[in-house]
Amino acid sequence: MAALRPLLTAAVAVILGAAVIAVVDGPSPSGAAECAIPAYAEGTPAAPSAAPDGGGLRVVEQGFTQSADVVSVGAVVENTSGHAAYRTRVLVRLFDAKRMWLPEERAGEVRRVVEIPVVLPGQRVGVGTDAHPAPLYGGGAAVVASFEVELTTTTWLDGNALGPFRTVTATGVATEHPNPAAPGVVSLRYREDSPNCRALTSRGAAAVYRDATGAIVGGAIEPPGALIVFRDDDGAVVGGEPGPPASPSCAPGDREMWIIPLHPAPPSADHTRTEVHPYCDLSRPAHATGAREPRN
């Protein structure tokens, strides 16, 4: 949140001829009154592939890794249009070797739907999630042979609709292993920077994992700055994040931030190539409940 302007206790007198004008500089309630980024954007959901000026959204990279009953999925979405894509929904579908669709084990497809708050013209944004295919009828584990990343809907906005909104970035991503008992568990620490004039709403941060060749091998999405500690058998803390960040994700300015994915990173992930993409929205959407509603 932007800092409050200081309250001036004295009026400033300006003399113009015979008139005296008292000018009092009072506080701004939240600083937001001076920021032209809107609280929400209006529009009609449309096809992501066809922006009003030509171009659209497309999936330019994707990949997955299956480890036991967990499938880690990552992708990169590009906006080739001159419009901003607002609240784009991304659906992941998993298939077996016979091209049969594999349903989610627990909660419909909710874990397979992710919503990207904003994709600006020309921008590429990473998408990550995990999925848990239901076991086969005979009790065996479902084996994923292929998958699709479908862009189901977006709202196209012209260049002025978002005001001075700018992308919140994550740089200097470093991978730590906070749990010695589970070396596959990672904490992704990074420097988050928001050049925006007001606090935005965090919708999570997506991680995209790549192997040594640069190919995507999975992804994740988690709330930034979550507090979690790992303990040994004697109860001693051996790693994790016991304290909050200096400021919340998507607030103006920069800060050290982290995400700790729920599931281990794919074994083939080259952690020097891991990317993090903060998801910052104008406000918190009022999602309905349902299998196709986004997990974030």
C-alpha positions as CSV (number, residue, x, y, z in Angstrom):
1,M,0.0,0.0,0.0
2,A,1.3,3.5,-0.8
3,A,2.3,5.5,2.2
4,L,-0.1,8.1,3.5
5,R,0.7,11.6,2.8
6,P,1.5,13.5,6.0
7,L,-1.2,15.6,7.6
8,L,-0.3,19.3,7.6
9,T,-1.6,21.0,10.8
10,A,-1.4,24.6,9.5
11,A,-3.0,26.2,6.6
12,V,-0.9,27.9,3.9
13,A,-2.1,31.5,3.2
14,V,-1.8,32.7,-0.4
15,I,-2.5,36.4,-1.0
16,L,-3.8,37.3,-4.4
17,G,-4.6,41.0,-4.5
18,A,-7.2,41.6,-1.8
19,A,-8.3,37.9,-1.5
20,V,-6.9,35.4,0.9
21,I,-7.2,31.7,0.0
22,A,-6.5,29.1,2.6
23,V,-5.0,25.9,1.2
24,V,-5.0,22.9,3.5
25,D,-3.1,19.8,2.5
26,G,-5.0,16.9,4.1
27,P,-4.2,13.2,4.1
28,S,-5.2,10.8,1.3
29,P,-7.3,8.0,2.8
30,S,-5.2,5.2,1.2
31,G,-3.1,6.7,-1.5
32,A,-5.3,5.0,-4.1
33,A,-7.1,8.3,-4.9
34,E,-3.9,9.4,-6.7
35,C,-3.5,6.1,-8.6
36,A,-5.3,5.6,-12.0
37,I,-5.2,1.8,-11.9
38,P,-8.9,0.8,-11.8
39,A,-10.4,-1.4,-9.1
40,Y,-11.9,-3.6,-11.7
41,A,-12.2,-3.9,-15.5
42,E,-15.5,-4.5,-17.4
43,G,-15.8,-6.6,-20.5
44,T,-17.4,-9.6,-22.1
45,P,-15.6,-13.0,-22.0
46,A,-14.5,-13.9,-25.5
47,A,-12.4,-16.4,-27.4
48,P,-8.7,-16.2,-26.4
49,S,-7.5,-16.9,-29.9
50,A,-9.1,-13.9,-31.5
51,A,-8.5,-10.4,-30.2
52,P,-10.5,-7.4,-31.6
53,D,-7.4,-6.1,-33.5
54,G,-6.2,-9.5,-34.7
55,G,-3.7,-11.8,-33.0
56,G,-4.7,-13.4,-29.7
57,L,-3.4,-15.7,-27.1
58,R,-1.5,-18.9,-27.9
59,V,0.4,-21.6,-26.0
60,V,4.0,-21.5,-27.2
61,E,5.6,-24.0,-24.8
62,Q,4.4,-26.8,-22.6
63,G,5.6,-29.9,-20.8
64,F,4.8,-32.3,-18.0
65,T,6.3,-34.9,-15.6
66,Q,4.4,-37.7,-13.8
67,S,5.8,-38.9,-10.5
68,A,3.6,-41.6,-8.9
69,D,0.1,-40.2,-8.7
70,V,1.1,-36.5,-9.2
71,V,1.4,-34.8,-12.6
72,S,3.4,-31.6,-12.7
73,V,2.4,-29.4,-15.7
74,G,3.9,-26.2,-17.0
75,A,3.3,-23.9,-20.0
76,V,4.0,-20.5,-21.5
77,V,1.2,-18.3,-22.9
78,E,1.9,-15.5,-25.4
79,N,-0.3,-12.5,-26.3
80,T,0.3,-11.6,-29.9
81,S,-2.4,-8.9,-30.0
82,G,-2.5,-5.2,-29.2
83,H,-5.1,-5.7,-26.4
84,A,-4.6,-6.8,-22.9
85,A,-6.0,-10.2,-22.0
86,Y,-7.8,-10.1,-18.6
87,R,-8.5,-13.1,-16.4
88,T,-7.6,-15.8,-18.9
89,R,-8.6,-19.3,-17.9
90,V,-6.3,-22.1,-18.7
91,L,-7.6,-25.7,-18.6
92,V,-5.2,-28.8,-18.5
93,R,-6.5,-32.1,-19.9
94,L,-4.6,-35.4,-19.4
95,F,-4.8,-38.4,-21.7
96,D,-3.6,-42.0,-21.6
97,A,-1.8,-43.9,-24.4
98,K,-5.2,-44.6,-26.1
99,R,-6.1,-40.9,-26.0
100,M,-8.7,-41.5,-23.3
101,W,-9.3,-38.5,-21.0
102,L,-8.1,-39.0,-17.4
103,P,-10.3,-37.4,-14.8
104,E,-9.1,-35.7,-11.6
105,E,-9.1,-37.9,-8.5
106,R,-10.5,-35.6,-5.9
107,A,-12.1,-32.3,-6.9
108,G,-13.4,-32.5,-10.5
109,E,-11.0,-30.4,-12.6
110,V,-10.6,-27.5,-10.2
111,R,-6.9,-28.2,-9.8
112,R,-6.4,-28.2,-13.5
113,V,-7.9,-24.7,-14.1
114,V,-5.7,-21.7,-13.5
115,E,-6.6,-18.0,-14.2
116,I,-4.0,-15.6,-15.4
117,P,-5.0,-12.1,-14.2
118,V,-3.4,-10.0,-17.0
119,V,-1.4,-10.8,-20.1
120,L,-0.3,-7.5,-21.6
121,P,0.3,-7.0,-25.4
122,G,3.4,-8.9,-26.5
123,Q,3.9,-10.5,-23.1
124,R,4.6,-14.1,-22.3
125,V,3.4,-15.5,-19.0
126,G,4.1,-18.9,-17.4
127,V,1.4,-21.2,-16.1
128,G,1.9,-24.0,-13.6
129,T,-0.3,-26.5,-11.8
130,D,-0.4,-30.1,-10.6
131,A,-3.0,-32.8,-11.2
132,H,-3.9,-36.1,-9.6
133,P,-5.4,-38.5,-12.1
134,A,-8.0,-40.9,-10.6
135,P,-6.8,-44.6,-10.4
136,L,-8.0,-47.0,-13.1
137,Y,-11.1,-49.1,-12.4
138,G,-8.9,-52.1,-11.7
139,G,-7.1,-50.2,-9.1
140,G,-3.9,-49.5,-11.0
141,A,-2.3,-46.1,-11.4
142,A,-3.3,-44.0,-14.4
143,V,-0.4,-43.3,-16.7
144,V,-0.3,-40.0,-18.5
145,A,0.9,-40.2,-22.1
146,S,0.0,-36.7,-23.4
147,F,-1.9,-33.6,-22.4
148,E,-3.4,-30.4,-23.7
149,V,-3.4,-26.9,-22.4
150,E,-6.6,-25.2,-23.5
151,L,-7.2,-21.4,-23.2
152,T,-10.9,-21.4,-22.6
153,T,-11.9,-17.8,-22.1
154,T,-10.5,-14.3,-21.7
155,T,-11.7,-10.7,-21.6
156,W,-10.1,-8.4,-24.1
157,L,-9.3,-4.8,-22.9
158,D,-8.0,-1.9,-24.9
159,G,-4.8,-0.1,-24.1
160,N,-6.4,2.4,-21.7
161,A,-8.6,0.1,-19.7
162,L,-5.9,-0.8,-17.1
163,G,-4.5,2.7,-16.6
164,P,-0.8,2.6,-15.6
165,F,-0.9,-1.1,-14.7
166,R,2.5,-2.7,-15.1
167,T,3.7,-6.3,-14.9
168,V,5.0,-7.4,-11.5
169,T,8.3,-9.3,-12.0
170,A,10.3,-12.0,-10.2
171,T,14.0,-12.0,-10.7
172,G,17.0,-13.8,-9.2
173,V,15.1,-17.1,-8.6
174,A,17.1,-19.3,-6.3
175,T,16.1,-22.8,-5.3
176,E,16.5,-24.0,-1.7
177,H,15.8,-27.4,-0.2
178,P,14.3,-26.7,3.2
179,N,13.4,-30.3,4.2
180,P,16.4,-32.7,4.5
181,A,14.0,-35.6,4.9
182,A,12.4,-34.8,1.5
183,P,15.1,-33.3,-0.8
184,G,12.7,-33.0,-3.7
185,V,10.7,-30.3,-1.8
186,V,11.9,-26.9,-2.9
187,S,11.5,-23.3,-1.7
188,L,11.8,-20.8,-4.6
189,R,13.1,-17.5,-3.4
190,Y,13.1,-14.4,-5.7
191,R,13.1,-10.7,-5.8
192,E,9.6,-9.4,-6.6
193,D,9.2,-5.9,-8.0
194,S,6.0,-4.0,-8.6
195,P,6.2,-0.6,-10.3
196,N,2.5,0.0,-9.8
197,C,1.0,2.9,-7.9
198,R,-1.2,0.9,-5.6
199,A,-1.4,-2.5,-4.0
200,L,-2.8,-5.2,-6.3
201,T,-4.4,-8.5,-5.3
202,S,-2.2,-11.6,-5.4
203,R,-3.7,-14.6,-7.2
204,G,-0.6,-16.7,-6.5
205,A,2.7,-17.2,-8.2
206,A,3.3,-19.7,-10.9
207,A,6.5,-21.7,-11.2
208,V,7.7,-23.2,-14.5
209,Y,10.3,-26.0,-14.3
210,R,12.8,-26.7,-17.2
211,D,15.4,-29.3,-17.8
212,A,19.0,-28.8,-18.8
213,T,18.0,-28.3,-22.4
214,G,15.4,-25.6,-21.6
215,A,12.4,-27.8,-22.2
216,I,9.5,-27.4,-19.8
217,V,9.1,-30.4,-17.5
218,G,6.4,-29.2,-15.1
219,G,5.1,-26.3,-13.0
220,A,3.3,-25.3,-9.9
221,I,1.2,-22.5,-8.4
222,E,1.2,-21.5,-4.8
223,P,0.5,-18.4,-2.6
224,P,3.6,-16.3,-2.2
225,G,5.0,-15.7,1.3
226,A,3.3,-18.6,2.9
227,L,4.7,-19.5,6.4
228,I,5.9,-23.1,6.8
229,V,8.6,-24.8,8.8
230,F,10.1,-28.2,8.6
231,R,11.2,-30.1,11.7
232,D,13.2,-33.2,12.4
233,D,12.1,-36.1,14.5
234,D,13.1,-34.3,17.7
235,G,11.0,-31.2,16.8
236,A,13.9,-29.0,15.9
237,V,13.4,-26.6,13.0
238,V,15.5,-27.6,10.0
239,G,14.2,-25.2,7.4
240,G,11.3,-23.3,5.9
241,E,9.9,-19.8,6.2
242,P,8.9,-19.0,9.8
243,G,8.3,-15.3,9.3
244,P,6.4,-13.1,6.8
245,P,7.9,-11.1,4.0
246,A,8.6,-7.4,4.5
247,S,5.5,-6.5,2.5
248,P,2.8,-8.6,0.7
249,S,3.1,-9.9,-2.8
250,C,1.8,-7.4,-5.4
251,A,2.3,-4.4,-3.1
252,P,4.2,-1.4,-4.6
253,G,7.9,-1.6,-4.5
254,D,10.2,-4.6,-4.2
255,R,10.8,-7.3,-1.6
256,E,12.3,-10.8,-1.1
257,M,9.5,-13.3,-1.7
258,W,9.1,-17.1,-2.0
259,I,6.8,-19.9,-2.8
260,I,7.0,-23.4,-1.5
261,P,5.2,-25.8,-3.9
262,L,3.2,-28.5,-2.2
263,H,4.7,-31.3,-4.3
264,P,8.4,-31.9,-5.1
265,A,9.9,-30.5,-8.3
266,P,10.3,-33.0,-11.2
267,P,13.6,-34.9,-10.8
268,S,14.8,-33.6,-14.2
269,A,14.3,-30.0,-13.3
270,D,17.4,-27.8,-13.7
271,H,16.9,-25.3,-10.9
272,T,19.1,-22.7,-12.5
273,R,16.3,-22.4,-15.2
274,T,13.3,-22.2,-13.0
275,E,11.0,-19.3,-13.6
276,V,8.5,-17.6,-11.3
277,H,5.6,-15.5,-12.5
278,P,3.6,-13.4,-9.9
279,Y,-0.1,-13.2,-10.7
280,C,-1.4,-9.8,-9.7
281,D,-5.0,-8.8,-10.2
282,L,-6.9,-5.5,-10.0
283,S,-9.1,-7.0,-7.2
284,R,-10.3,-10.4,-5.9
285,P,-12.8,-12.0,-8.2
286,A,-16.1,-13.4,-6.9
287,H,-15.7,-16.9,-8.2
288,A,-18.6,-19.3,-8.1
289,T,-18.1,-22.9,-6.9
290,G,-17.8,-25.6,-9.6
291,A,-15.5,-28.0,-11.2
292,R,-14.3,-25.5,-13.9
293,E,-13.6,-22.6,-11.5
294,P,-9.9,-21.8,-11.2
295,R,-7.9,-23.0,-8.2
296,N,-6.5,-19.4,-7.8
